[in-house]
Amino acid sequence: MAELRKDPIVGRWVIVDTDHPSRPDDFQYDQYVPKGGVCPFCYGNESMTPPEIESIRDPQTWPNSSGWQVRVVANKYPALQIEGDLDRRPLGLYDMSNGVGAHEVLIETPYHAKDISD
C-alpha cells in the first residue's frame, strides 16, 4: 500500500509507493510516438471508462454519454485506497499515514490530439 508523508519544509503531503520503489534511472525514456487504436478517454468512448463521477456537459445530454467538455472518472489502477484507516504517525522528520484517499482521472478535453495550451 502507498504511504502519505508530510514534507516538513513546505508542509505538503506526498504519496510514496513503498511496494514498488523505483528510481528515475530505472526507466528508459523514449520519445513519445502516438500509437493507433482506440483511446478510452476520447469523445464517444465513454463506455470504456468507469462511470463518471462529475462532468461539465451540455444539459441536454445524459451522464456517461457524449456531450461533455470535461469528465472525471475513477482510476482503474489507483495509487490510494478508499478503505482503511489513516493511522497517522511520526517517522523521523516526517509525519506519515496509510495511503487512504480517492484517486480519480480528470479528462480535460474531448479532443485527443490537442495540447493543454490549446
Backbone torsions as a table, in degrees:
resi	resn	phi	psi	omega
1	MET	NA	144.0	176.7
2	ALA	-69.3	158.8	176.4
3	GLU	-119.2	151.3	171.4
4	LEU	-102.4	130.7	178.1
5	ARG	-128.3	139.4	-179.6
6	LYS	-93.2	124.2	177.3
7	ASP	-71.9	117.5	-175.6
8	PRO	-70.6	-17.3	-178.8
9	ILE	-80.1	-51.8	-175.8
10	VAL	-103.7	-8.3	178.0
11	GLY	74.4	21.5	-177.3
12	ARG	-101.9	141.7	176.6
13	TRP	-87.6	137.6	178.6
14	VAL	-127.0	156.1	177.7
15	ILE	-95.6	130.8	177.9
16	VAL	-120.2	122.6	178.7
17	ASP	-86.8	99.8	-178.3
18	THR	-82.2	-16.7	-179.0
19	ASP	-81.6	-29.9	-176.3
20	HIS	-133.1	63.2	-177.6
21	PRO	-68.6	132.7	177.0
22	SER	-140.2	156.5	177.4
23	ARG	-109.8	156.0	178.9
24	PRO	-55.2	-30.5	-180.0
25	ASP	-72.3	-12.7	-179.6
26	ASP	-75.4	-8.7	-174.2
27	PHE	-113.1	146.4	173.9
28	GLN	-102.6	124.8	-177.3
29	TYR	-100.1	116.6	176.2
30	ASP	-105.4	154.9	176.1
31	GLN	-63.2	136.7	-178.8
32	TYR	-67.6	126.7	175.4
33	VAL	-125.7	116.3	-179.2
34	PRO	-59.7	136.7	178.9
35	LYS	-99.0	154.9	175.8
36	GLY	-76.9	178.1	177.8
37	GLY	110.3	-172.0	-175.1
38	VAL	-97.1	132.5	177.2
39	CYS	-101.2	123.7	-178.7
40	PRO	-66.4	-17.7	-178.2
41	PHE	-91.8	-6.9	-178.8
42	CYS	-75.6	154.0	177.0
43	TYR	-55.5	130.3	-179.9
44	GLY	96.8	-11.4	-180.0
45	ASN	-109.6	30.2	-175.6
46	GLU	-60.3	-27.4	-179.5
47	SER	-71.3	-12.5	-178.3
48	MET	-88.6	-3.2	179.9
49	THR	-114.6	164.8	171.9
50	PRO	-61.0	162.2	179.3
51	PRO	-56.4	145.5	-177.7
52	GLU	-71.3	142.9	177.9
53	ILE	-90.2	-38.5	-179.0
54	GLU	-154.3	156.6	176.6
55	SER	-159.3	158.5	167.3
56	ILE	-110.6	116.8	-172.7
57	ARG	-148.0	167.6	173.4
58	ASP	-62.2	130.4	-177.4
59	PRO	-61.7	-17.0	-179.8
60	GLN	-86.6	3.0	-177.6
61	THR	-110.6	160.4	-178.0
62	TRP	-95.9	152.5	173.7
63	PRO	-56.5	151.6	177.6
64	ASN	61.5	30.5	175.9
65	SER	-137.4	176.4	177.1
66	SER	-65.3	164.8	178.2
67	GLY	111.8	7.3	-177.7
68	TRP	-97.3	158.2	172.4
69	GLN	-110.6	-34.7	176.9
70	VAL	-140.6	138.6	178.2
71	ARG	-132.3	149.1	172.9
72	VAL	-125.0	126.6	178.4
73	VAL	-130.5	159.0	175.9
74	ALA	-67.7	145.5	177.5
75	ASN	-78.5	129.6	178.4
76	LYS	-68.1	-22.6	-178.8
77	TYR	-128.0	69.0	-172.7
78	PRO	-70.6	146.7	174.9
79	ALA	-82.2	-22.3	179.4
80	LEU	-116.4	159.8	177.6
81	GLN	-114.5	140.0	179.5
82	ILE	-72.4	-34.8	-178.1
83	GLU	-83.2	152.2	173.4
84	GLY	120.9	175.2	-179.4
85	ASP	-108.9	141.0	-179.8
86	LEU	-63.3	-38.8	177.9
87	ASP	48.3	58.2	-178.6
88	ARG	-68.3	134.2	-176.9
89	ARG	-153.5	155.6	177.0
90	PRO	-83.4	151.1	174.2
91	LEU	-146.3	94.7	-176.8
92	GLY	61.2	-124.1	178.2
93	LEU	-75.0	-15.6	-170.2
94	TYR	-99.3	149.2	159.6
95	ASP	-95.9	141.2	179.3
96	MET	-141.8	162.4	176.3
97	SER	-154.5	168.9	177.0
98	ASN	-64.9	154.9	-178.4
99	GLY	-79.3	74.6	-179.7
100	VAL	-108.6	129.2	179.1
101	GLY	160.0	177.5	-179.7
102	ALA	-93.5	150.2	177.6
103	HIS	-133.5	108.5	-174.5
104	GLU	-121.0	161.8	179.1
105	VAL	-110.7	125.4	177.0
106	LEU	-99.1	115.3	178.4
107	ILE	-97.1	105.9	-167.1
108	GLU	-80.3	-15.5	-178.2
109	THR	-157.9	149.6	174.4
110	PRO	-82.2	-0.4	-176.3
111	TYR	-102.7	102.0	-172.8
112	HIS	-57.3	-42.3	-170.8
113	ALA	-85.8	-1.6	-178.6
114	LYS	-85.3	144.3	173.2
115	ASP	-81.7	160.9	179.4
116	ILE	-60.2	-30.8	178.6
117	SER	-70.1	-18.7	179.5
118	ASP	-89.3	NA	NA
